[in-house]
Amino acid sequence: MLVLGLDDKLPHFRIDLEQFDAAVDLVIDTARQNYPSLVMPFHSRWRHFVFNGENRWAVIDKKVNWRDGAARARAAFDLAIVSVLLDAGAGPQWHYRDPATGQSVGRSEGLALASLDMFRRGIFSSKLDDPLQADAEGLIRLSDAIVGDGLQVSKSNPLVGMSGRVDLLRGLGALVAAKPNIFGREDKPRPGGLFDHLAALTDKHDMAAATILSELLHQFGPIWPSRLTLGGVPLGDCWRHPSIVTPDGTRAFALLK
């Protein structure tokens, strides 16, 4: 893609290397302004759970007497997976009114806070006495009304793709239920069961990032509708570019119109 850009063969973008130094300086200046120590946190879903300087998940976590580290990890996996699946373009009108501060928060930040509140209240759990989980039964029974209430959706606060998000979560529940050997190794089938599956694949507590990505694609890929596949494996948030032609199996993506 870079070579095509340098040859001015991309239809919508042009690369001007004379601007490269200025772009680097802007990134450095922004980083130093926001993180003078240059210790920068990872950009992840967990960062969205920090609001107004308060780590909302940490507050919940400290109050729970977890049975063991694995139970805590399963809950964290449940939360992260469900929260990420709820996160897509919310549209310009939707906002989440944070019950704790009264502030209105939109986009990914608002969706993160909303999903965390829903998780805390047990919306994704089938057990009233164990709210901090998302299990197959709890996910499958979700409806537009239940999720819409949790996300504060209304005529005056519309959320783009509302039904699609619910279908995705219900699909997640069905997939988890159908794979107890993966998601129910140590507990009832739940997305967080992926922790136990990954733990079983570790080598002296180490695991390659490529292995984690491969497992995510293989285990969760089927819930995504109408996505590209390679060798029968859905590729997730991945798309083809008509200008890219390769000598292997990915060539078909470039040839498809």
C-alpha positions as CSV (number, residue, x, y, z in Angstrom):
1,M,0.0,0.0,0.0
2,L,2.9,2.4,0.8
3,V,4.6,1.7,-2.5
4,L,1.3,2.4,-4.4
5,G,1.0,5.6,-2.5
6,L,4.5,6.7,-3.2
7,D,3.8,6.0,-6.9
8,D,0.7,8.1,-6.7
9,K,-1.5,5.2,-7.6
10,L,-4.0,5.3,-4.8
11,P,-7.4,6.8,-5.9
12,H,-8.2,8.7,-2.7
13,F,-4.9,9.4,-0.9
14,R,-1.6,11.1,-1.7
15,I,1.6,10.7,0.2
16,D,3.8,13.8,0.6
17,L,7.0,12.8,2.4
18,E,8.0,16.4,2.7
19,Q,5.4,16.6,5.5
20,F,6.8,13.6,7.3
21,D,9.0,15.5,9.7
22,A,6.2,17.9,10.6
23,A,3.9,15.0,11.3
24,V,6.5,13.3,13.6
25,D,7.0,16.6,15.5
26,L,3.3,16.9,16.0
27,V,3.1,13.4,17.4
28,I,6.0,14.0,19.7
29,D,4.7,17.3,21.0
30,T,1.3,15.9,21.6
31,A,2.8,12.9,23.5
32,R,5.0,15.1,25.7
33,Q,2.1,17.5,26.4
34,N,-0.2,14.7,27.6
35,Y,2.4,12.4,29.1
36,P,5.5,14.4,30.2
37,S,7.0,11.3,31.7
38,L,6.6,9.5,28.3
39,V,4.9,6.6,30.2
40,M,1.9,6.2,28.0
41,P,-1.0,3.8,28.8
42,F,-2.1,1.3,26.2
43,H,-5.1,2.3,24.2
44,S,-7.7,-0.3,25.0
45,R,-11.2,-0.9,26.2
46,W,-9.9,-0.8,29.8
47,R,-8.9,2.8,29.3
48,H,-12.5,3.7,28.5
49,F,-13.5,2.4,32.0
50,V,-11.4,5.2,33.5
51,F,-13.7,8.3,33.8
52,N,-12.9,11.6,35.5
53,G,-9.8,10.0,36.8
54,E,-11.6,7.1,38.4
55,N,-11.0,3.5,37.3
56,R,-14.6,2.2,37.5
57,W,-13.6,-1.4,36.9
58,A,-10.9,-1.2,39.7
59,V,-13.5,0.1,42.1
60,I,-15.8,-2.9,41.4
61,D,-12.9,-5.4,41.4
62,K,-11.7,-4.3,44.8
63,K,-15.1,-5.0,46.4
64,V,-15.3,-8.6,45.2
65,N,-13.9,-11.5,47.1
66,W,-12.9,-13.5,44.0
67,R,-12.7,-17.3,44.5
68,D,-9.3,-17.3,42.8
69,G,-7.4,-15.5,40.1
70,A,-9.0,-17.5,37.3
71,A,-12.5,-16.5,38.4
72,R,-11.4,-12.8,38.3
73,A,-9.9,-13.3,34.9
74,R,-13.1,-14.9,33.5
75,A,-15.2,-12.0,34.7
76,A,-12.7,-9.5,33.1
77,F,-12.8,-11.5,29.9
78,D,-16.6,-11.5,30.0
79,L,-16.7,-7.7,30.5
80,A,-14.1,-6.8,27.8
81,I,-15.6,-9.1,25.2
82,V,-19.2,-8.0,25.6
83,S,-18.2,-4.3,25.9
84,V,-16.2,-4.4,22.7
85,L,-19.0,-6.1,20.8
86,L,-21.4,-3.4,21.9
87,D,-18.9,-0.7,20.7
88,A,-19.6,0.5,17.1
89,G,-20.5,3.9,15.7
90,A,-23.2,5.2,18.0
91,G,-24.1,8.1,15.8
92,P,-24.0,11.8,16.7
93,Q,-27.2,12.0,18.7
94,W,-26.7,9.2,21.3
95,H,-25.2,9.9,24.7
96,Y,-25.1,8.0,28.0
97,R,-25.9,9.9,31.1
98,D,-23.5,8.7,33.8
99,P,-25.6,8.0,36.9
100,A,-22.6,8.7,39.2
101,T,-21.8,12.2,37.8
102,G,-24.8,13.2,35.7
103,Q,-22.5,13.9,32.8
104,S,-23.5,12.9,29.3
105,V,-20.9,10.9,27.4
106,G,-21.1,9.9,23.7
107,R,-19.4,7.5,21.3
108,S,-17.0,4.8,22.5
109,E,-16.5,6.3,25.9
110,G,-20.2,6.4,26.6
111,L,-20.8,2.9,25.3
112,A,-18.0,1.7,27.6
113,L,-19.5,3.3,30.7
114,A,-22.9,2.0,29.8
115,S,-21.7,-1.6,29.2
116,L,-19.8,-1.5,32.5
117,D,-22.9,-0.4,34.4
118,M,-24.9,-3.1,32.7
119,F,-22.3,-5.7,33.6
120,R,-22.2,-4.6,37.2
121,R,-26.0,-4.9,37.4
122,G,-26.0,-8.4,36.0
123,I,-27.8,-7.7,32.7
124,F,-25.6,-10.3,30.9
125,S,-25.8,-12.9,33.7
126,S,-28.4,-15.7,34.1
127,K,-27.8,-15.8,37.9
128,L,-29.1,-13.1,40.1
129,D,-26.6,-14.0,42.8
130,D,-23.7,-13.8,40.5
131,P,-24.1,-10.6,38.4
132,L,-20.5,-10.1,37.4
133,Q,-20.5,-12.4,34.5
134,A,-21.8,-12.8,30.9
135,D,-22.9,-16.4,30.3
136,A,-24.5,-18.1,27.4
137,E,-28.0,-18.2,28.9
138,G,-27.9,-14.6,29.9
139,L,-26.7,-13.4,26.5
140,I,-29.2,-15.5,24.5
141,R,-32.2,-14.1,26.4
142,L,-31.2,-10.5,25.7
143,S,-33.8,-8.3,23.8
144,D,-33.8,-4.9,22.2
145,A,-35.8,-3.7,25.1
146,I,-33.3,-4.9,27.7
147,V,-30.2,-3.7,26.0
148,G,-31.9,-0.5,24.9
149,D,-32.9,0.3,28.5
150,G,-29.3,-0.3,29.6
151,L,-28.0,2.0,26.9
152,Q,-30.7,4.6,27.7
153,V,-32.0,4.5,24.1
154,S,-35.1,6.5,23.4
155,K,-36.7,8.4,20.6
156,S,-34.8,11.5,21.7
157,N,-31.6,9.5,22.3
158,P,-31.4,7.1,19.3
159,L,-28.5,4.7,18.9
160,V,-27.4,3.6,15.4
161,G,-27.5,-0.1,14.8
162,M,-29.3,-1.0,18.0
163,S,-30.8,-4.3,16.8
164,G,-27.5,-5.3,15.2
165,R,-25.7,-5.0,18.6
166,V,-28.3,-7.2,20.3
167,D,-28.2,-9.8,17.5
168,L,-24.4,-9.9,17.9
169,L,-24.6,-10.5,21.7
170,R,-27.3,-13.2,21.2
171,G,-25.1,-14.8,18.5
172,L,-22.2,-14.7,21.0
173,G,-24.3,-16.5,23.5
174,A,-25.4,-19.2,21.0
175,L,-21.8,-19.7,19.9
176,V,-20.5,-20.0,23.5
177,A,-23.2,-22.5,24.3
178,A,-22.3,-24.6,21.3
179,K,-18.6,-24.8,22.3
180,P,-18.6,-26.0,25.9
181,N,-15.2,-27.7,25.2
182,I,-13.8,-24.2,24.6
183,F,-15.9,-21.9,26.8
184,G,-17.1,-24.2,29.5
185,R,-13.9,-26.0,30.6
186,E,-14.0,-24.8,34.2
187,D,-17.5,-23.1,34.5
188,K,-20.8,-22.9,32.6
189,P,-20.3,-21.8,29.0
190,R,-19.4,-18.1,29.0
191,P,-17.1,-15.8,26.9
192,G,-14.7,-15.6,29.8
193,G,-14.2,-19.3,29.4
194,L,-11.7,-18.3,26.7
195,F,-9.3,-17.5,29.5
196,D,-9.2,-21.2,30.5
197,H,-8.7,-22.2,26.9
198,L,-5.8,-19.8,26.4
199,A,-4.3,-20.8,29.7
200,A,-4.2,-24.4,28.6
201,L,-2.2,-23.3,25.5
202,T,0.5,-21.4,27.4
203,D,4.1,-22.6,27.5
204,K,5.5,-21.8,31.0
205,H,2.9,-19.0,31.3
206,D,4.0,-17.4,28.0
207,M,1.9,-17.1,24.9
208,A,2.6,-15.5,21.5
209,A,0.4,-12.6,20.5
210,A,-0.1,-14.4,17.2
211,T,-1.6,-17.4,19.0
212,I,-4.1,-15.1,20.9
213,L,-5.1,-13.5,17.6
214,S,-5.5,-16.8,15.9
215,E,-7.7,-18.2,18.7
216,L,-9.9,-15.0,18.7
217,L,-10.4,-15.4,14.9
218,H,-11.2,-19.1,15.1
219,Q,-13.4,-19.0,18.2
220,F,-15.4,-15.7,17.7
221,G,-15.2,-15.3,13.9
222,P,-18.5,-17.1,13.2
223,I,-20.6,-14.5,15.0
224,W,-19.7,-11.8,12.5
225,P,-22.1,-11.7,9.5
226,S,-21.0,-11.2,5.9
227,R,-17.3,-10.9,6.6
228,L,-14.4,-12.0,4.4
229,T,-13.0,-15.5,5.0
230,L,-9.7,-17.1,4.2
231,G,-9.5,-20.9,4.3
232,G,-12.9,-21.0,6.0
233,V,-11.8,-18.6,8.8
234,P,-13.7,-15.3,9.1
235,L,-11.1,-12.5,9.1
236,G,-13.0,-10.1,11.3
237,D,-12.5,-6.3,10.8
238,C,-10.6,-6.8,7.6
239,W,-11.3,-5.7,4.1
240,R,-9.9,-6.0,0.5
241,H,-8.4,-3.2,-1.6
242,P,-8.8,-3.4,-5.4
243,S,-5.3,-2.2,-5.9
244,I,-3.6,-5.0,-4.0
245,V,-2.8,-8.1,-5.9
246,T,-1.0,-11.0,-4.3
247,P,0.4,-14.4,-5.5
248,D,-1.4,-16.4,-2.8
249,G,-4.9,-17.1,-1.5
250,T,-5.6,-13.5,-0.6
251,R,-5.5,-12.6,-4.4
252,A,-9.2,-13.3,-4.6
253,F,-10.0,-10.4,-2.3
254,A,-8.3,-8.0,-4.8
255,L,-10.2,-9.5,-7.8
256,L,-13.6,-9.5,-6.2
257,K,-15.7,-6.4,-7.2
